[in-house]
Amino acid sequence: MNKNGQTGLVIVIAILFLVAVAFLNIFKIPPQFPVIFLLASTIFVISFINTDAALVILIFSMLLSPELPVGGIRGRVVVLRIDDVFLFVVFLGWLAKMAVNKEFGLLRITSLNRPILFYLFICLLATGMGILQGYTSHKESFFYLLKYFEYFLLFFMISNNIKNLKQVKMFTFFILLTCFIVSAYAWKMHFTGVSRVAAPFDGIDGGEANTLAGYLLLMIAVVMGLILYSNSVRHRIQLSGLLCFIVPPFLFTLSRGAWIGFVPMYISMIILTKKARHILSISLLILIVFSPIIFPETVQDRITSTFTQGEVYTVLGRQIAFAESGSARIETWKHIIEKWYKHPFLGYGVTGAGFVDSQYARVLGETGLIGFLAFVWLMATVFREGTRTLNLMKDDWTRGLTLGFLAGFIGLLFQAFSASTFIIIRVMEPFWFLTAMVVMLPEITASSRKEERT
């Protein structure tokens, strides 16, 4: 390590220490939090020495880290999640590593950079305007914007750290292992009599069932994609076993929004590939025909209750009754449209539109038409890059991963009509981790082929 590198490392460590001390004092952190600080310091050292090892720890912490209350704003409890701390610490360790090793680039160029940065800029601009006009609280907006920065930061860090296919396979293995652990926890909740299962540390009795449902929707798609393109009988059996293990917890969430997302996810998998298309189609027909026998009674009751109680609305000349949750979301859309007319371009800022349990209505209300179009641009770019990777990949494993990611992404887009899916950190961290790997696949496979030729 040269003298400049040593100086850069000392400066980064000093800044990290000062930020930690300020954080502990400003938020009046309880005495037990120094333990977290000690763990964070350890993660920092690990990330500086071996970034891959730190990212593996981060993968586990995404779904398996507890939430700790650190204060409150507007009657809401502000929580600090362990993986929030770990993510920023890993990022700082990564920056320190780049300060010492000048050959590492700060930001890898991808097609997603511009739409991500533009969307973040619009969120900041809209929120700033909302604060000045008194529509939103600067404290509350800060914590929500921090979440947005968090998962985009993860994308930039992963895309910059991915160098070869071996890394992608290793990270995918640990992502699936985490999914197995989370599903095992959901099974435990189900057997203890909990009506709606949730992820670890997300509350009991369906506290965050939609979060787990969105996460499992994405994971089911990834596992299905890998099964379809697996050339190993042993791997196919293992993945099929994992799929059978995680599907029931997906049903136990009783999340109708995620169930709706499963249908386009499955159909898109049939459309996007010719691999076993007839098997997928036949399986879907069997699932539909025998669903009264296959699905548990609680799942069937949840489905039938959607249109048998609650408010009545006229749709295409016909009167249809929606359950309480469905009618609440319809009323939310009506409310957001009414508010949007008053501030059509930049909305009311992040959190300024109030509680909105629909991603698209939320984006429209918070960032207006400009922010909504920026969000659509970002989502369209993710889809375009995913399909580009799928078309370019020749290796079966990479095609399977990309297909599963794309299908899961489409499923999440549909779930987002009934949930704020793309701001749920436990869903978005795995999503943007996978996005970064899929986007980088063409570059790293091309580099490996070039090295083989030389």
N, C-alpha and C positions, 0 to 999 in steps of 0.2 A: 504494500500500500504506500503510495507516494505521499509527500508532505501535504499537498493540496487535498488529497483524498482524506487524510487524517483530520485536517481542519474542517472539511465539509461534514464528516461524521460527527465530530464534537459539536458543531453548530446545530445539526439536526437533533442530536440527543438532548442538548440544552433546551432547544425549543420545545421538544416533546415533554421534558420535565416541567417547564414553566406552564405549558398549556394544561398539563394534568393538575398541577397545584392550583392554578386559577379555577379550573373546573370544579375541583373538590371544595373550594371556598365559596365560589359564586352560588352554587346550587346546594350548599350546606349538606354535603354528602355524609351520611351516617358513618360511624367508625368502621363498619364491616367492609366498606367499599375500598379501603386500601388493599384488601386481598385481591380485588379485581385489578387494581393498579399494578400489583405484583405480577399477576397473570399476564396482564397486557405488556408489561416490560419483558417478560419471558417470550411472548409471541413476537415482540419487536426484534429481539435478538435472533429468534428462529427465522423470521422473515428476511433479516439481513443476511444470514448465513445461507439459508435455503428457502427461497420463496415458495417453491412447490410444497414443501412440508407445511408451511404456514397456511397455504391455500387449502390443503387437505383438512387442517384443523377448522378453517373457516367453513368448509362444506358441512362438517358435522354441526357446527354451531348455528348454521342457518335455521335449522328446524328443532334443534335440541337445546337451545339456550333459554334460560329463564328471563322473565321480565322483572325489573326492580323499580318501584316507584321512586322518583326523585323530586316530585313537586306536583303542582296542579295549576291549571289555567282554565278559566271560565267553567269551573265545575268539573273539568275533566282531569283525570290523573295522568301526569306525564311519566312515561316509563322509559327506563334505560335497559336495552337488551344487550346481553353479553356480546352477541355477534356484531352489534353496532360498534362497540368498542374495538373488537378484534379487527373489523374491517378497516377502520381508520388507522389502527396500529400497524396492520400489515401494509397498508398504503404508505405510511411513514417509513417503515422498514425498507420498502421497495424504493422510495425516494432516496433514502440514505445509501442504498446499494448503487443507485445510479449516480449519486454524487461522487462516490468513490471510483466507480467504473464508468468513465466518460463515454465508452463505446456503446452503452445502453441508451436507446432512444427514449424520450419522455412520452411521446404519444404516437402510436402506430397509426398510419393513415388507413382508414376504412370508409366505406360508403355510408356508414351510420354516424360518423363524427358530426357532420354538418346538421342533419336533422335533430340529433340529440342536443347539440349546443344551442341550436335555434329554439327548440322547444323549452329548454331551460331558461333561455333569455326571455322568452315571452312570459313564462311563469313568474320570473323575477319582476319584469316590467309591470305585468298585471297586478301582482301583489303589492308592488310599490305604490301604484296608483290607488289600489284599494285601501291601503293604509292611510294615504294622504286624504282620501275622501271619507275615511271613518267606517268603511265597510268591514274591515277585518282587523284583528289584533296582531301586532307585530310579533308578540311572543308565540302565539299559536301558529302563525304562518311560518315562523322560523323552524319549528320542530317538524312541520309537514314538508317544508322545502328541503330540510335536511335528509328526509327519507328519499326524496327524488334524487338528490345528489348522490346518495349512498349507493343505490343500485346502478346508476350510470357510471359512478366511479368504479364499481366492480367490473363493469363491461370493459372500460378502458384498461384497467389493470390486468385482467385476464387476457385480453387481446394482445397486450404488449408482452405478456409473459409466455404465451404459447409459442413454442419453437419447433415441436415435432409431434408426430402422431402418437408416440409413446405416452406423452403427457396427457393427450386427450383421452386415451384409453384408461389411463390411471385415474384421472379426475372422474370419468364416467363411472368407473367401478365404485368409487367412494360415494358418488351421488346416489347410485342404486343401493348401496349398503345403507346409507342414511334413510332412504325410502323404506327399506325393509324394517329398520328399527322403529321408524315413525308408525308404520302399519302395525307392527307388533304391539305398540302402545295403544293404538286404536282398538285392536282386538281385545286387549285387556280392559279398556273402558267399556266395550260392548258387553263383555261377560260379567262385568260388575253391575250391569243394569242401567248404564247411562243411555238416555234416549237418543242423543245425537253426539257422535264421537268428534273429537277435536285433536289437534296436534299437541304434543307435550308442552306444558306451561301456558297453554292458551285457554285455560278455564275448563270448567266441567259442564256437563249437560248441554252441549251444543254452543258454548260460549263463542267459539270461533269456528264453527263447523264449515262455513263457506270457505274459509281459508284453507283448511285441510282438503276440502273437495277440489278446489282449484289446483292445489299442489299435486294431488293424486291424479287429476285429469291429465296434467302435463306428463307425469311419470308413467302413467298407463300407456300413453301414446309413444313415449320413448322406448319403453320395453317392447311394445308391439312392433315398432319399426325394427328394432334389433333382432327380434325373433324372425321376422319375415326374411331378413337378409343374412341370417346366421348360416355359415357353412359347416358348423360343427354340431353334431347331434347332441353332444354333452352340453354345449352352451345353450342350445335350443331348449333342452329339457330343463336346465337351470332357470333360464329366463321365463319359460312357461310356468314353472313352479312359483316364481316371484310374481308373475301376473295374476295367477290364481289367488295368491296371498294378499295382494293389494286391492283387488277389485271389490271384495266384500266391505272393507272399511270405507271405500268410496261410496257404496250404497248406504252404509250406516250413518253417513253424514246427513242424510235426508235433505241434501241440497238440490232443490229442483233446478236452480240455475246451472249448476255444474252438470246435472243429468242432461239438460237440454244441450249443453256444450258437447257432450259425448257424441251425440248424433252427427253433427257436422264434422267432428274430429274423425269419426270412423269412416264417414262417407268420403272425406278428403283423402284419407289413406287409400281408399279404393281408386279414386280418381288420379292421384299423383304417381301411382306406380302400377306396373303390369304384373308385379311379383305376387303370385298367389291371389290374384284379383277374384277369381271364381270362388276360392275358399272363403275369402272375406265376405263376399256377397251372400253365399249360402249360410255362413255363420250368422250374419245379420238377420236373415229371414228366419232362421231357427230361433234366434233370440227373441224376435218379435212374436212369433207364433206361440212359443212356450213360456213367454214372460210370466203369465199367471201362475205357472208351476215353479219357475226358477226363482223369481223374486220373492223375498220374505214378505209377510203380510204387512209389516210396517211400511215397507217401500211402496206396496200397492196402494195402501191407504193414503200415503203422502201424495201419490200421483193423482188419484181420483179426487182428493180434496181440493185440488187446484181449481177446478171448475164447478164445484158443488156448493160453495159457500162464499159469503162476502158480498162486496159491491157488484152491481150489475152495470155493464157497459154495452153500448151499441157498437158492434164491429161489422162493417160491410152490410149494414141493414139487419143484422141479427143481434139479439140480446144474449150476452155471455156473462156469466158470473165468475168473478175471480176471488181467490182466497185473500185473506187480509193482507198478506205480504205482497201479493201481486197488485192488489188495488192500491196499496201504499206507494208502490213504485210508479204506477200510472199517475197518481196524484203528484208525485215528485216531478215527473216530466212536465206536467201541466204547470206546476209552480215555477220550475226553472225557465220554461219558455216565456212565461209572463215576466219574470225578472230579466231575462235576456234581452227582451225588447227595449228595456231602459238603458242597457249598457251592452250593445251588440258586438263591439269590436274587441274589447279587452276584458269584459266581464267584471267580476267583483274581487278578483285576486284569490289566491289559494286560501281555502277555508271561508272565504267571504260569502259564498252562496249557501252556507249552512250545511247540515248533514244531508248528503245525497248518496243513496245506495245504488248508483248506476254510474259506471265509468264515463260514458259518453255525455250523460246529463251533467255530471260533475265538471268535466273538462269544459263544456260549453258555458256553464254558469260561472266558473272560476276564471277562465281565460278568454271567453268570448269566441267569436268566429275565427279570429286570427290564431288563437291558441288551439282551437278545434282542428283547423286545417293543418297546423304544425304537428299535432298529434297524429292525424291521418297520414301525413307525409312520413312520420317516423314509423308507424305501423306498416305502411306500404313498402318502405325500404327494407324493413325486417323480412317481410314476405318475399320481396324480390331477391334479396341476397340469399335467402334460404332456398328458393327454387333454382337460383344460379348454382349454388353449391351442389344441389341434388343432380343437376344436369351435367356438371363437370366431373363429379366423382366417379371413378371406375371401380374402386374397392368396395366390396359388398358391405363391410362393417361401417364405413363412413356414410354410405348411402342409407343404411338402416338408421343410423343415428340422426341423419338429416331429415329423413322422412318422418321419423317419430317426432322430432322437434317441430317440423312444419305442421303436422297434424295437430299436435298439442297446442301450438300457437293459435290455430284456427278455432279450436275448442275454447280457448281462453277468450278469444274475441267475442264469441257468442255468450259465454258466461258473463262478460263485462256489461251486458245489457241489464243484468240484475244484481251486480256487485261492482264495487270499485276495485276490480281485479288488478289493474295495472299500477296501483299504489300500495297493494298489500305486500309488505316487505318479505313475508315468509313464502310468497309465491314468486315475487319478482327477483329475489336473489338467485334462486335456482334457474329461473327463466333467463336472466341476463348472463349468467355463467354459461349456460348452454348456448345462448345466442353468440357470445364471443367465440366459443369453440367452433361452432358451425360456420361462422363468417370467416374464420381464419383457416379452415380446412383446405380451400384451394391453394392458398399461398404456401402452407407448410408441406403439402403433398407435392407441389411443383418443385419446391426447394429440395425435397428428399430425392425426387427423380433426377434432378440436375446433379446432385452429389453422387448418385449411383453411376451416372454416365461419365463423370470425371474420375 
